[in-house]
Amino acid sequence: MTAVYHSRKKFYNGIDIYWYEFLFDDGTNMKCIDITVGYRHFLKVPTTKYYEFGGTHEDAIKVLTENGFSIVEGCEL
């Protein structure tokens, strides 16, 4: 599985905020309400295909990597 992270820095006036997108190996988007990776939760952003993480971006990358996700940098949203 792949996790794509997208910066929201421009939208939040320079604050380091990221949204995450989760893809199966075939590239299709995972359609879940919320996603739990390890013991950490990624919460669905309503009406989008993106998720927010309740911690730092560094923590999110660490959790995703430890749980076997490929990490890809996405575009600015």
PyMOL Python script that loads the backbone (N, CA, C, O; Angstrom):
from pymol import cmd

cmd.read_pdbstr("""\
ATOM      1  N   MET A   1       0.844  -1.181   0.000  1.00  0.00           N
ATOM      2  CA  MET A   1       0.000   0.000   0.000  1.00  0.00           C
ATOM      3  C   MET A   1       0.884   1.237   0.000  1.00  0.00           C
ATOM      4  O   MET A   1       2.033   1.205   0.442  1.00  0.00           O
ATOM      5  N   THR A   2       0.332   2.303  -0.496  1.00  0.00           N
ATOM      6  CA  THR A   2       1.071   3.553  -0.610  1.00  0.00           C
ATOM      7  C   THR A   2       0.346   4.660   0.133  1.00  0.00           C
ATOM      8  O   THR A   2      -0.880   4.758   0.089  1.00  0.00           O
ATOM      9  N   ALA A   3       1.115   5.488   0.811  1.00  0.00           N
ATOM     10  CA  ALA A   3       0.581   6.693   1.448  1.00  0.00           C
ATOM     11  C   ALA A   3       1.206   7.889   0.739  1.00  0.00           C
ATOM     12  O   ALA A   3       2.428   8.010   0.654  1.00  0.00           O
ATOM     13  N   VAL A   4       0.358   8.757   0.241  1.00  0.00           N
ATOM     14  CA  VAL A   4       0.811   9.970  -0.428  1.00  0.00           C
ATOM     15  C   VAL A   4       0.516  11.133   0.502  1.00  0.00           C
ATOM     16  O   VAL A   4      -0.615  11.287   0.964  1.00  0.00           O
ATOM     17  N   TYR A   5       1.529  11.961   0.783  1.00  0.00           N
ATOM     18  CA  TYR A   5       1.275  13.122   1.636  1.00  0.00           C
ATOM     19  C   TYR A   5       1.268  14.388   0.789  1.00  0.00           C
ATOM     20  O   TYR A   5       2.056  14.547  -0.143  1.00  0.00           O
ATOM     21  N   HIS A   6       0.351  15.281   1.146  1.00  0.00           N
ATOM     22  CA  HIS A   6       0.155  16.527   0.418  1.00  0.00           C
ATOM     23  C   HIS A   6       0.257  17.691   1.405  1.00  0.00           C
ATOM     24  O   HIS A   6      -0.415  17.702   2.437  1.00  0.00           O
ATOM     25  N   SER A   7       1.092  18.656   1.081  1.00  0.00           N
ATOM     26  CA  SER A   7       1.244  19.827   1.940  1.00  0.00           C
ATOM     27  C   SER A   7       0.030  20.741   1.818  1.00  0.00           C
ATOM     28  O   SER A   7      -0.532  20.904   0.735  1.00  0.00           O
ATOM     29  N   ARG A   8      -0.366  21.333   2.941  1.00  0.00           N
ATOM     30  CA  ARG A   8      -1.434  22.334   2.974  1.00  0.00           C
ATOM     31  C   ARG A   8      -0.864  23.658   3.477  1.00  0.00           C
ATOM     32  O   ARG A   8      -1.608  24.535   3.917  1.00  0.00           O
ATOM     33  N   LYS A   9       0.470  23.797   3.408  1.00  0.00           N
ATOM     34  CA  LYS A   9       1.179  24.940   3.974  1.00  0.00           C
ATOM     35  C   LYS A   9       0.679  26.279   3.419  1.00  0.00           C
ATOM     36  O   LYS A   9       0.491  27.229   4.180  1.00  0.00           O
ATOM     37  N   LYS A  10       0.465  26.362   2.112  1.00  0.00           N
ATOM     38  CA  LYS A  10      -0.010  27.626   1.517  1.00  0.00           C
ATOM     39  C   LYS A  10      -1.410  27.972   2.031  1.00  0.00           C
ATOM     40  O   LYS A  10      -1.693  29.131   2.336  1.00  0.00           O
ATOM     41  N   PHE A  11      -2.276  26.975   2.126  1.00  0.00           N
ATOM     42  CA  PHE A  11      -3.639  27.201   2.587  1.00  0.00           C
ATOM     43  C   PHE A  11      -3.667  27.677   4.036  1.00  0.00           C
ATOM     44  O   PHE A  11      -4.475  28.531   4.401  1.00  0.00           O
ATOM     45  N   TYR A  12      -2.774  27.117   4.864  1.00  0.00           N
ATOM     46  CA  TYR A  12      -2.732  27.460   6.286  1.00  0.00           C
ATOM     47  C   TYR A  12      -1.675  28.521   6.602  1.00  0.00           C
ATOM     48  O   TYR A  12      -1.145  28.561   7.712  1.00  0.00           O
ATOM     49  N   ASN A  13      -1.375  29.371   5.634  1.00  0.00           N
ATOM     50  CA  ASN A  13      -0.462  30.515   5.814  1.00  0.00           C
ATOM     51  C   ASN A  13       0.879  30.130   6.429  1.00  0.00           C
ATOM     52  O   ASN A  13       1.325  30.742   7.399  1.00  0.00           O
ATOM     53  N   GLY A  14       1.515  29.114   5.857  1.00  0.00           N
ATOM     54  CA  GLY A  14       2.859  28.745   6.265  1.00  0.00           C
ATOM     55  C   GLY A  14       2.956  27.724   7.374  1.00  0.00           C
ATOM     56  O   GLY A  14       4.063  27.322   7.733  1.00  0.00           O
ATOM     57  N   ILE A  15       1.840  27.289   7.932  1.00  0.00           N
ATOM     58  CA  ILE A  15       1.871  26.273   8.986  1.00  0.00           C
ATOM     59  C   ILE A  15       2.016  24.895   8.322  1.00  0.00           C
ATOM     60  O   ILE A  15       1.338  24.600   7.338  1.00  0.00           O
ATOM     61  N   ASP A  16       2.895  24.070   8.862  1.00  0.00           N
ATOM     62  CA  ASP A  16       3.139  22.738   8.291  1.00  0.00           C
ATOM     63  C   ASP A  16       1.991  21.787   8.598  1.00  0.00           C
ATOM     64  O   ASP A  16       1.999  21.096   9.617  1.00  0.00           O
ATOM     65  N   ILE A  17       1.014  21.758   7.714  1.00  0.00           N
ATOM     66  CA  ILE A  17      -0.135  20.861   7.812  1.00  0.00           C
ATOM     67  C   ILE A  17      -0.089  19.948   6.591  1.00  0.00           C
ATOM     68  O   ILE A  17       0.168  20.404   5.477  1.00  0.00           O
ATOM     69  N   TYR A  18      -0.336  18.674   6.804  1.00  0.00           N
ATOM     70  CA  TYR A  18      -0.341  17.712   5.704  1.00  0.00           C
ATOM     71  C   TYR A  18      -1.626  16.920   5.705  1.00  0.00           C
ATOM     72  O   TYR A  18      -2.186  16.615   6.758  1.00  0.00           O
ATOM     73  N   TRP A  19      -2.089  16.588   4.507  1.00  0.00           N
ATOM     74  CA  TRP A  19      -3.182  15.654   4.328  1.00  0.00           C
ATOM     75  C   TRP A  19      -2.606  14.420   3.657  1.00  0.00           C
ATOM     76  O   TRP A  19      -1.641  14.514   2.899  1.00  0.00           O
ATOM     77  N   TYR A  20      -3.190  13.270   3.930  1.00  0.00           N
ATOM     78  CA  TYR A  20      -2.676  11.997   3.448  1.00  0.00           C
ATOM     79  C   TYR A  20      -3.719  11.302   2.584  1.00  0.00           C
ATOM     80  O   TYR A  20      -4.923  11.412   2.816  1.00  0.00           O
ATOM     81  N   GLU A  21      -3.230  10.593   1.593  1.00  0.00           N
ATOM     82  CA  GLU A  21      -4.078   9.831   0.681  1.00  0.00           C
ATOM     83  C   GLU A  21      -3.554   8.397   0.698  1.00  0.00           C
ATOM     84  O   GLU A  21      -2.341   8.191   0.672  1.00  0.00           O
ATOM     85  N   PHE A  22      -4.428   7.418   0.741  1.00  0.00           N
ATOM     86  CA  PHE A  22      -4.020   6.021   0.828  1.00  0.00           C
ATOM     87  C   PHE A  22      -4.453   5.269  -0.423  1.00  0.00           C
ATOM     88  O   PHE A  22      -5.612   5.327  -0.835  1.00  0.00           O
ATOM     89  N   LEU A  23      -3.493   4.560  -1.018  1.00  0.00           N
ATOM     90  CA  LEU A  23      -3.743   3.837  -2.258  1.00  0.00           C
ATOM     91  C   LEU A  23      -3.392   2.360  -2.098  1.00  0.00           C
ATOM     92  O   LEU A  23      -2.411   2.002  -1.447  1.00  0.00           O
ATOM     93  N   PHE A  24      -4.220   1.511  -2.710  1.00  0.00           N
ATOM     94  CA  PHE A  24      -3.877   0.098  -2.797  1.00  0.00           C
ATOM     95  C   PHE A  24      -2.747  -0.057  -3.806  1.00  0.00           C
ATOM     96  O   PHE A  24      -2.414   0.895  -4.513  1.00  0.00           O
ATOM     97  N   ASP A  25      -2.155  -1.243  -3.880  1.00  0.00           N
ATOM     98  CA  ASP A  25      -1.036  -1.480  -4.791  1.00  0.00           C
ATOM     99  C   ASP A  25      -1.389  -1.248  -6.253  1.00  0.00           C
ATOM    100  O   ASP A  25      -0.511  -0.929  -7.055  1.00  0.00           O
ATOM    101  N   ASP A  26      -2.662  -1.404  -6.614  1.00  0.00           N
ATOM    102  CA  ASP A  26      -3.060  -1.181  -8.005  1.00  0.00           C
ATOM    103  C   ASP A  26      -3.348   0.296  -8.291  1.00  0.00           C
ATOM    104  O   ASP A  26      -3.738   0.644  -9.405  1.00  0.00           O
ATOM    105  N   GLY A  27      -3.158   1.164  -7.293  1.00  0.00           N
ATOM    106  CA  GLY A  27      -3.346   2.607  -7.479  1.00  0.00           C
ATOM    107  C   GLY A  27      -4.723   3.126  -7.155  1.00  0.00           C
ATOM    108  O   GLY A  27      -4.948   4.336  -7.201  1.00  0.00           O
ATOM    109  N   THR A  28      -5.660   2.244  -6.824  1.00  0.00           N
ATOM    110  CA  THR A  28      -7.001   2.721  -6.473  1.00  0.00           C
ATOM    111  C   THR A  28      -7.004   3.265  -5.052  1.00  0.00           C
ATOM    112  O   THR A  28      -6.272   2.801  -4.179  1.00  0.00           O
ATOM    113  N   ASN A  29      -7.847   4.256  -4.855  1.00  0.00           N
ATOM    114  CA  ASN A  29      -7.940   4.943  -3.567  1.00  0.00           C
ATOM    115  C   ASN A  29      -8.660   4.081  -2.548  1.00  0.00           C
ATOM    116  O   ASN A  29      -9.690   3.478  -2.851  1.00  0.00           O
ATOM    117  N   MET A  30      -8.115   4.023  -1.331  1.00  0.00           N
ATOM    118  CA  MET A  30      -8.793   3.327  -0.240  1.00  0.00           C
ATOM    119  C   MET A  30      -9.965   4.189   0.209  1.00  0.00           C
ATOM    120  O   MET A  30      -9.794   5.373   0.500  1.00  0.00           O
ATOM    121  N   LYS A  31     -11.134   3.608   0.263  1.00  0.00           N
ATOM    122  CA  LYS A  31     -12.328   4.370   0.640  1.00  0.00           C
ATOM    123  C   LYS A  31     -12.813   3.881   1.995  1.00  0.00           C
ATOM    124  O   LYS A  31     -13.616   2.953   2.088  1.00  0.00           O
ATOM    125  N   CYS A  32     -12.314   4.521   3.037  1.00  0.00           N
ATOM    126  CA  CYS A  32     -12.676   4.174   4.406  1.00  0.00           C
ATOM    127  C   CYS A  32     -13.137   5.439   5.118  1.00  0.00           C
ATOM    128  O   CYS A  32     -12.844   6.551   4.679  1.00  0.00           O
ATOM    129  N   ILE A  33     -13.852   5.263   6.209  1.00  0.00           N
ATOM    130  CA  ILE A  33     -14.233   6.416   7.009  1.00  0.00           C
ATOM    131  C   ILE A  33     -13.006   6.940   7.740  1.00  0.00           C
ATOM    132  O   ILE A  33     -12.667   8.117   7.617  1.00  0.00           O
ATOM    133  N   ASP A  34     -12.353   6.099   8.482  1.00  0.00           N
ATOM    134  CA  ASP A  34     -11.105   6.422   9.164  1.00  0.00           C
ATOM    135  C   ASP A  34     -10.158   5.250   8.945  1.00  0.00           C
ATOM    136  O   ASP A  34     -10.602   4.135   8.671  1.00  0.00           O
ATOM    137  N   ILE A  35      -8.872   5.493   9.063  1.00  0.00           N
ATOM    138  CA  ILE A  35      -7.871   4.445   8.872  1.00  0.00           C
ATOM    139  C   ILE A  35      -7.020   4.373  10.127  1.00  0.00           C
ATOM    140  O   ILE A  35      -6.550   5.392  10.633  1.00  0.00           O
ATOM    141  N   THR A  36      -6.825   3.156  10.624  1.00  0.00           N
ATOM    142  CA  THR A  36      -5.942   2.952  11.760  1.00  0.00           C
ATOM    143  C   THR A  36      -4.698   2.228  11.255  1.00  0.00           C
ATOM    144  O   THR A  36      -4.789   1.168  10.635  1.00  0.00           O
ATOM    145  N   VAL A  37      -3.543   2.815  11.528  1.00  0.00           N
ATOM    146  CA  VAL A  37      -2.257   2.229  11.155  1.00  0.00           C
ATOM    147  C   VAL A  37      -1.493   2.025  12.448  1.00  0.00           C
ATOM    148  O   VAL A  37      -1.193   2.978  13.166  1.00  0.00           O
ATOM    149  N   GLY A  38      -1.180   0.767  12.734  1.00  0.00           N
ATOM    150  CA  GLY A  38      -0.612   0.484  14.047  1.00  0.00           C
ATOM    151  C   GLY A  38      -1.668   0.847  15.074  1.00  0.00           C
ATOM    152  O   GLY A  38      -2.783   0.326  15.025  1.00  0.00           O
ATOM    153  N   TYR A  39      -1.345   1.709  15.979  1.00  0.00           N
ATOM    154  CA  TYR A  39      -2.315   2.174  16.972  1.00  0.00           C
ATOM    155  C   TYR A  39      -2.728   3.633  16.726  1.00  0.00           C
ATOM    156  O   TYR A  39      -3.441   4.219  17.540  1.00  0.00           O
ATOM    157  N   ARG A  40      -2.289   4.208  15.624  1.00  0.00           N
ATOM    158  CA  ARG A  40      -2.558   5.628  15.338  1.00  0.00           C
ATOM    159  C   ARG A  40      -3.684   5.767  14.318  1.00  0.00           C
ATOM    160  O   ARG A  40      -3.866   4.906  13.457  1.00  0.00           O
ATOM    161  N   HIS A  41      -4.431   6.853  14.424  1.00  0.00           N
ATOM    162  CA  HIS A  41      -5.602   7.060  13.579  1.00  0.00           C
ATOM    163  C   HIS A  41      -5.391   8.197  12.579  1.00  0.00           C
ATOM    164  O   HIS A  41      -4.836   9.247  12.904  1.00  0.00           O
ATOM    165  N   PHE A  42      -5.846   7.954  11.371  1.00  0.00           N
ATOM    166  CA  PHE A  42      -5.927   8.960  10.326  1.00  0.00           C
ATOM    167  C   PHE A  42      -7.416   9.190  10.110  1.00  0.00           C
ATOM    168  O   PHE A  42      -8.149   8.255   9.787  1.00  0.00           O
ATOM    169  N   LEU A  43      -7.863  10.415  10.286  1.00  0.00           N
ATOM    170  CA  LEU A  43      -9.290  10.728  10.216  1.00  0.00           C
ATOM    171  C   LEU A  43      -9.653  11.303   8.860  1.00  0.00           C
ATOM    172  O   LEU A  43      -8.940  12.153   8.325  1.00  0.00           O
ATOM    173  N   LYS A  44     -10.758  10.840   8.307  1.00  0.00           N
ATOM    174  CA  LYS A  44     -11.226  11.270   6.991  1.00  0.00           C
ATOM    175  C   LYS A  44     -11.605  12.743   7.008  1.00  0.00           C
ATOM    176  O   LYS A  44     -12.295  13.208   7.915  1.00  0.00           O
ATOM    177  N   VAL A  45     -11.147  13.469   5.998  1.00  0.00           N
ATOM    178  CA  VAL A  45     -11.570  14.856   5.795  1.00  0.00           C
ATOM    179  C   VAL A  45     -12.858  14.768   4.971  1.00  0.00           C
ATOM    180  O   VAL A  45     -12.823  14.324   3.824  1.00  0.00           O
ATOM    181  N   PRO A  46     -13.989  15.184   5.538  1.00  0.00           N
ATOM    182  CA  PRO A  46     -15.282  15.017   4.852  1.00  0.00           C
ATOM    183  C   PRO A  46     -15.280  15.588   3.436  1.00  0.00           C
ATOM    184  O   PRO A  46     -14.668  16.622   3.167  1.00  0.00           O
ATOM    185  N   THR A  47     -15.963  14.906   2.560  1.00  0.00           N
ATOM    186  CA  THR A  47     -16.163  15.243   1.143  1.00  0.00           C
ATOM    187  C   THR A  47     -14.869  15.269   0.332  1.00  0.00           C
ATOM    188  O   THR A  47     -14.839  15.840  -0.759  1.00  0.00           O
ATOM    189  N   THR A  48     -13.799  14.660   0.848  1.00  0.00           N
ATOM    190  CA  THR A  48     -12.542  14.558   0.097  1.00  0.00           C
ATOM    191  C   THR A  48     -12.050  13.117   0.150  1.00  0.00           C
ATOM    192  O   THR A  48     -12.638  12.274   0.827  1.00  0.00           O
ATOM    193  N   LYS A  49     -10.979  12.850  -0.561  1.00  0.00           N
ATOM    194  CA  LYS A  49     -10.332  11.539  -0.503  1.00  0.00           C
ATOM    195  C   LYS A  49      -9.146  11.548   0.452  1.00  0.00           C
ATOM    196  O   LYS A  49      -8.346  10.613   0.453  1.00  0.00           O
ATOM    197  N   TYR A  50      -9.025  12.593   1.264  1.00  0.00           N
ATOM    198  CA  TYR A  50      -7.853  12.794   2.110  1.00  0.00           C
ATOM    199  C   TYR A  50      -8.144  12.535   3.586  1.00  0.00           C
ATOM    200  O   TYR A  50      -9.293  12.489   4.028  1.00  0.00           O
ATOM    201  N   TYR A  51      -7.035  12.366   4.335  1.00  0.00           N
ATOM    202  CA  TYR A  51      -7.085  12.086   5.764  1.00  0.00           C
ATOM    203  C   TYR A  51      -6.150  13.028   6.502  1.00  0.00           C
ATOM    204  O   TYR A  51      -5.146  13.476   5.949  1.00  0.00           O
ATOM    205  N   GLU A  52      -6.477  13.327   7.742  1.00  0.00           N
ATOM    206  CA  GLU A  52      -5.605  14.101   8.620  1.00  0.00           C
ATOM    207  C   GLU A  52      -5.056  13.167   9.694  1.00  0.00           C
ATOM    208  O   GLU A  52      -5.685  12.168  10.043  1.00  0.00           O
ATOM    209  N   PHE A  53      -3.885  13.500  10.208  1.00  0.00           N
ATOM    210  CA  PHE A  53      -3.240  12.708  11.244  1.00  0.00           C
ATOM    211  C   PHE A  53      -3.195  13.526  12.517  1.00  0.00           C
ATOM    212  O   PHE A  53      -2.903  14.721  12.476  1.00  0.00           O
ATOM    213  N   GLY A  54      -3.480  12.903  13.639  1.00  0.00           N
ATOM    214  CA  GLY A  54      -3.514  13.604  14.926  1.00  0.00           C
ATOM    215  C   GLY A  54      -2.154  13.670  15.599  1.00  0.00           C
ATOM    216  O   GLY A  54      -2.027  13.330  16.776  1.00  0.00           O
ATOM    217  N   GLY A  55      -1.154  14.096  14.878  1.00  0.00           N
ATOM    218  CA  GLY A  55       0.200  14.230  15.408  1.00  0.00           C
ATOM    219  C   GLY A  55       1.045  14.959  14.385  1.00  0.00           C
ATOM    220  O   GLY A  55       0.518  15.575  13.459  1.00  0.00           O
ATOM    221  N   THR A  56       2.346  14.889  14.550  1.00  0.00           N
ATOM    222  CA  THR A  56       3.228  15.578  13.612  1.00  0.00           C
ATOM    223  C   THR A  56       3.370  14.780  12.313  1.00  0.00           C
ATOM    224  O   THR A  56       3.090  13.582  12.261  1.00  0.00           O
ATOM    225  N   HIS A  57       3.803  15.469  11.292  1.00  0.00           N
ATOM    226  CA  HIS A  57       4.056  14.819  10.000  1.00  0.00           C
ATOM    227  C   HIS A  57       5.154  13.761  10.163  1.00  0.00           C
ATOM    228  O   HIS A  57       5.077  12.683   9.574  1.00  0.00           O
ATOM    229  N   GLU A  58       6.167  14.077  10.959  1.00  0.00           N
ATOM    230  CA  GLU A  58       7.256  13.129  11.189  1.00  0.00           C
ATOM    231  C   GLU A  58       6.732  11.845  11.856  1.00  0.00           C
ATOM    232  O   GLU A  58       7.155  10.743  11.506  1.00  0.00           O
ATOM    233  N   ASP A  59       5.819  11.995  12.806  1.00  0.00           N
ATOM    234  CA  ASP A  59       5.210  10.826  13.452  1.00  0.00           C
ATOM    235  C   ASP A  59       4.402  10.010  12.446  1.00  0.00           C
ATOM    236  O   ASP A  59       4.448   8.780  12.460  1.00  0.00           O
ATOM    237  N   ALA A  60       3.671  10.689  11.581  1.00  0.00           N
ATOM    238  CA  ALA A  60       2.862   9.996  10.582  1.00  0.00           C
ATOM    239  C   ALA A  60       3.751   9.184   9.646  1.00  0.00           C
ATOM    240  O   ALA A  60       3.453   8.025   9.359  1.00  0.00           O
ATOM    241  N   ILE A  61       4.832   9.781   9.174  1.00  0.00           N
ATOM    242  CA  ILE A  61       5.753   9.075   8.276  1.00  0.00           C
ATOM    243  C   ILE A  61       6.369   7.864   8.986  1.00  0.00           C
ATOM    244  O   ILE A  61       6.507   6.794   8.393  1.00  0.00           O
ATOM    245  N   LYS A  62       6.729   8.038  10.237  1.00  0.00           N
ATOM    246  CA  LYS A  62       7.318   6.946  11.015  1.00  0.00           C
ATOM    247  C   LYS A  62       6.327   5.788  11.154  1.00  0.00           C
ATOM    248  O   LYS A  62       6.685   4.636  10.910  1.00  0.00           O
ATOM    249  N   VAL A  63       5.093   6.085  11.541  1.00  0.00           N
ATOM    250  CA  VAL A  63       4.066   5.058  11.716  1.00  0.00           C
ATOM    251  C   VAL A  63       3.786   4.340  10.401  1.00  0.00           C
ATOM    252  O   VAL A  63       3.684   3.114  10.366  1.00  0.00           O
ATOM    253  N   LEU A  64       3.666   5.101   9.332  1.00  0.00           N
ATOM    254  CA  LEU A  64       3.376   4.504   8.029  1.00  0.00           C
ATOM    255  C   LEU A  64       4.522   3.605   7.569  1.00  0.00           C
ATOM    256  O   LEU A  64       4.289   2.495   7.091  1.00  0.00           O
ATOM    257  N   THR A  65       5.748   4.081   7.712  1.00  0.00           N
ATOM    258  CA  THR A  65       6.919   3.292   7.315  1.00  0.00           C
ATOM    259  C   THR A  65       7.022   2.014   8.137  1.00  0.00           C
ATOM    260  O   THR A  65       7.266   0.939   7.589  1.00  0.00           O
ATOM    261  N   GLU A  66       6.838   2.126   9.436  1.00  0.00           N
ATOM    262  CA  GLU A  66       6.915   0.950  10.319  1.00  0.00           C
ATOM    263  C   GLU A  66       5.857  -0.096   9.992  1.00  0.00           C
ATOM    264  O   GLU A  66       6.020  -1.273  10.314  1.00  0.00           O
ATOM    265  N   ASN A  67       4.775   0.333   9.353  1.00  0.00           N
ATOM    266  CA  ASN A  67       3.686  -0.581   9.027  1.00  0.00           C
ATOM    267  C   ASN A  67       3.640  -0.955   7.548  1.00  0.00           C
ATOM    268  O   ASN A  67       2.613  -1.411   7.046  1.00  0.00           O
ATOM    269  N   GLY A  68       4.755  -0.760   6.860  1.00  0.00           N
ATOM    270  CA  GLY A  68       4.910  -1.283   5.507  1.00  0.00           C
ATOM    271  C   GLY A  68       4.380  -0.451   4.368  1.00  0.00           C
ATOM    272  O   GLY A  68       4.306  -0.944   3.243  1.00  0.00           O
ATOM    273  N   PHE A  69       4.007   0.795   4.610  1.00  0.00           N
ATOM    274  CA  PHE A  69       3.532   1.655   3.531  1.00  0.00           C
ATOM    275  C   PHE A  69       4.707   2.233   2.755  1.00  0.00           C
ATOM    276  O   PHE A  69       5.736   2.576   3.338  1.00  0.00           O
ATOM    277  N   SER A  70       4.553   2.340   1.454  1.00  0.00           N
ATOM    278  CA  SER A  70       5.474   3.131   0.633  1.00  0.00           C
ATOM    279  C   SER A  70       5.030   4.574   0.795  1.00  0.00           C
ATOM    280  O   SER A  70       3.831   4.852   0.800  1.00  0.00           O
ATOM    281  N   ILE A  71       5.973   5.496   0.927  1.00  0.00           N
ATOM    282  CA  ILE A  71       5.650   6.905   1.136  1.00  0.00           C
ATOM    283  C   ILE A  71       6.013   7.703  -0.107  1.00  0.00           C
ATOM    284  O   ILE A  71       7.115   7.581  -0.642  1.00  0.00           O
ATOM    285  N   VAL A  72       5.065   8.525  -0.560  1.00  0.00           N
ATOM    286  CA  VAL A  72       5.267   9.334  -1.753  1.00  0.00           C
ATOM    287  C   VAL A  72       4.855  10.765  -1.447  1.00  0.00           C
ATOM    288  O   VAL A  72       3.815  10.998  -0.830  1.00  0.00           O
ATOM    289  N   GLU A  73       5.668  11.724  -1.877  1.00  0.00           N
ATOM    290  CA  GLU A  73       5.303  13.128  -1.733  1.00  0.00           C
ATOM    291  C   GLU A  73       4.352  13.509  -2.858  1.00  0.00           C
ATOM    292  O   GLU A  73       4.645  13.290  -4.034  1.00  0.00           O
ATOM    293  N   GLY A  74       3.221  14.078  -2.491  1.00  0.00           N
ATOM    294  CA  GLY A  74       2.236  14.511  -3.470  1.00  0.00           C
ATOM    295  C   GLY A  74       2.361  15.994  -3.764  1.00  0.00           C
ATOM    296  O   GLY A  74       3.390  16.609  -3.483  1.00  0.00           O
ATOM    297  N   CYS A  75       1.326  16.554  -4.320  1.00  0.00           N
ATOM    298  CA  CYS A  75       1.328  17.966  -4.688  1.00  0.00           C
ATOM    299  C   CYS A  75       0.760  18.829  -3.566  1.00  0.00           C
ATOM    300  O   CYS A  75       0.116  18.327  -2.645  1.00  0.00           O
ATOM    301  N   GLU A  76       1.005  20.124  -3.658  1.00  0.00           N
ATOM    302  CA  GLU A  76       0.430  21.106  -2.735  1.00  0.00           C
ATOM    303  C   GLU A  76      -1.075  21.171  -2.983  1.00  0.00           C
ATOM    304  O   GLU A  76      -1.526  21.270  -4.124  1.00  0.00           O
ATOM    305  N   LEU A  77      -1.839  21.114  -1.899  1.00  0.00           N
ATOM    306  CA  LEU A  77      -3.306  21.227  -2.034  1.00  0.00           C
ATOM    307  C   LEU A  77      -3.772  22.580  -1.562  1.00  0.00           C
ATOM    308  O   LEU A  77      -4.968  22.868  -1.595  1.00  0.00           O
TER     309      LEU A  77
END
""", "prot")
cmd.dss("prot")
cmd.show_as("cartoon", "prot")
cmd.util.cbc("prot")
cmd.orient("prot")
